[in-house]
Amino acid sequence: MENFKKVRTEEADTEAESPGPFADLAPGAVEMKVKEGSKIRNLLGFATARMEQPATRTIVFSGCGRAVTKTVTCVEILKRRLAGLHQVTRLRYRSLREVWESRPPPPGSPGPSLSVHKNVPAVSILLSKDALDPGQPGYQPPEPRPDAQTWAPALAPAPPTAPGLKRSPGSPAAEERASKRLQGRERPGAAGEGSWDGAG
């Protein structure tokens, strides 16, 4: 393939005619097609502005091939920006056709071309402000808001150490040694007196 260059990639005819994984979407649903070269900042700016409008209830992010990771990233960031979104994920394969031409083409002729058919993984993720059927495959309920968490890990007292065992850096004895070292640096007449940059 080193003598060919890729000219374009297009969907196979069967894929273009088939409905998407969410055929029963409401008319006002926003569809975001994520490409490999799409900027996450641009995608999220548009998606956030549309989802903040009360009339917009659902949004679908779709991506295939190398854009699958970027699609999932956009969804996760949007779920953190706008709490309370229900999610349904659909996975499938899409048929793509890559057209390659010879490099360099012979003078005066378009040159031979090559067509490659590929099946690539694709993901489509539906986010909805309204409740969805929790029994359908791929459903995820809304995540709890981070500020709603009231629990905190309990602080347990440090276990006593046996004689001869090394103490952990967070133990009271280690903290006492560290404070003595700092006092030695701050003591008048200590080496390097004048300024301390915190490196050491």
C-alpha positions in Angstrom: 0.0 0.0 0.0 3.0 2.3 0.1 2.4 3.2 -3.6 -1.2 4.3 -2.9 -2.7 7.2 -1.0 -6.1 7.3 0.6 -8.4 9.7 -1.2 -11.7 9.4 0.7 -13.7 7.2 3.1 -17.4 6.7 2.6 -20.1 4.6 4.2 -21.3 1.5 2.4 -24.7 1.8 0.7 -26.4 -0.7 3.1 -25.3 1.4 6.1 -26.5 4.7 4.7 -30.0 3.2 4.1 -30.4 1.5 7.5 -31.8 3.5 10.4 -29.6 4.4 13.3 -29.7 2.6 16.6 -32.2 5.1 18.0 -34.9 5.1 15.3 -37.7 6.5 17.6 -36.0 9.7 18.5 -38.1 12.9 19.1 -37.9 15.4 16.2 -36.0 17.9 18.4 -33.2 15.6 19.3 -29.6 16.8 18.6 -27.3 14.4 16.7 -23.5 14.9 17.2 -21.4 13.0 14.7 -17.9 12.7 16.2 -15.0 12.4 13.7 -11.4 11.5 14.3 -10.3 15.1 13.8 -13.1 16.7 15.7 -12.2 19.1 18.5 -13.7 18.1 21.9 -13.9 21.8 22.9 -16.0 22.6 19.8 -18.3 19.6 20.2 -18.9 20.2 23.9 -19.5 24.0 23.4 -22.3 23.3 20.9 -23.7 20.3 22.8 -23.8 22.1 26.1 -25.5 25.2 24.7 -28.2 23.1 23.0 -28.8 20.9 26.1 -29.2 24.0 28.3 -32.2 25.0 26.3 -35.4 23.7 27.9 -36.9 22.6 24.6 -34.0 20.2 23.9 -34.6 16.9 25.8 -32.2 14.4 24.1 -28.8 14.3 22.4 -27.0 11.5 20.6 -23.3 11.2 20.2 -22.1 8.8 17.4 -18.6 7.9 16.4 -16.8 5.0 14.7 -13.3 3.6 14.4 -10.7 5.9 16.0 -13.4 8.4 17.0 -15.0 6.0 19.5 -12.7 7.1 22.4 -13.4 10.8 21.7 -17.2 10.0 21.6 -17.1 8.5 25.0 -15.0 11.3 26.4 -17.5 13.9 25.1 -20.4 12.0 26.8 -18.6 11.7 30.1 -17.7 15.4 30.2 -21.2 16.5 29.3 -22.7 14.2 32.0 -20.5 16.0 34.6 -21.5 19.5 33.3 -25.2 18.7 33.2 -26.4 16.4 36.1 -29.4 14.1 35.9 -28.9 12.8 32.3 -30.1 9.2 31.6 -27.9 7.3 29.2 -28.4 4.4 26.7 -25.4 3.0 24.9 -25.5 1.0 21.6 -22.5 -0.8 20.1 -22.4 -2.1 16.5 -20.2 -2.4 13.4 -20.3 0.0 10.4 -19.2 -0.9 6.9 -16.8 1.7 5.4 -15.3 1.9 1.9 -11.9 3.4 1.5 -10.8 4.6 -2.0 -7.1 4.6 -2.7 -5.3 6.0 -5.8 -1.8 5.2 -7.0 1.0 7.6 -6.1 2.2 9.3 -8.3 -0.5 8.8 -11.1 0.8 8.3 -14.6 0.8 11.5 -16.7 -2.4 12.0 -18.7 -4.5 9.4 -16.8 -6.3 9.3 -13.5 -4.3 6.2 -12.5 -5.5 2.9 -11.0 -7.6 3.0 -7.9 -8.2 0.5 -5.1 -11.3 0.1 -3.0 -11.1 -1.4 0.5 -14.1 -2.4 2.5 -13.8 -2.3 6.3 -16.0 -3.2 9.3 -15.2 -0.8 12.1 -16.7 -0.7 15.6 -19.1 2.2 16.2 -20.8 3.6 19.3 -23.9 5.6 19.7 -24.8 7.1 23.1 -28.2 8.7 23.9 -28.4 11.2 26.7 -31.8 12.3 27.8 -33.2 14.7 30.4 -36.3 12.5 30.6 -36.5 9.1 32.3 -35.8 6.1 30.0 -36.7 2.5 30.3 -34.2 1.0 32.8 -34.8 -2.5 31.4 -33.4 -1.8 28.0 -29.8 -3.0 27.2 -27.1 -0.4 27.7 -29.1 1.8 30.1 -27.2 3.8 32.8 -29.1 5.9 35.4 -28.0 9.4 36.2 -24.9 9.7 38.3 -25.3 11.3 41.8 -24.0 14.9 42.0 -20.5 15.2 43.6 -21.7 17.9 46.0 -24.5 15.5 47.2 -22.1 13.1 48.8 -22.1 13.7 52.5 -19.9 10.8 53.6 -16.2 11.1 54.4 -13.8 8.4 55.2 -13.3 7.8 58.9 -9.9 8.6 60.2 -8.6 5.6 62.2 -5.9 6.0 64.8 -2.4 4.9 63.6 -1.7 1.3 64.8 1.1 0.9 67.3 4.4 -0.2 65.8 6.5 -2.9 67.3 10.0 -2.1 68.4 12.5 -2.4 65.6 10.0 -1.7 62.8 10.4 1.3 60.6 7.7 3.9 61.1 5.7 5.3 58.2 6.3 8.8 56.9 3.0 10.0 58.4 3.6 8.8 61.9 4.1 11.3 64.8 7.7 10.4 65.2 8.4 11.0 61.6 6.6 14.4 61.8 8.7 15.3 64.8 11.9 14.5 63.0 10.8 16.6 60.0 10.0 19.6 62.2 13.5 19.3 63.9 15.1 19.4 60.5 13.2 22.5 59.5 14.1 24.2 62.8 17.8 23.4 62.1 17.5 25.3 58.8 15.8 28.2 60.4 18.3 28.5 63.2 20.5 31.6 63.1 24.0 30.7 61.9 22.9 27.5 60.2 24.5 26.6 56.9 22.8 28.3 53.9 21.2 31.0 56.1 19.4 33.8 54.2 16.9 32.1 51.9 15.3 28.7 51.6 13.7 27.8 48.3 11.9 24.6 49.6 14.1 22.3 47.5 15.6 19.9 50.0 
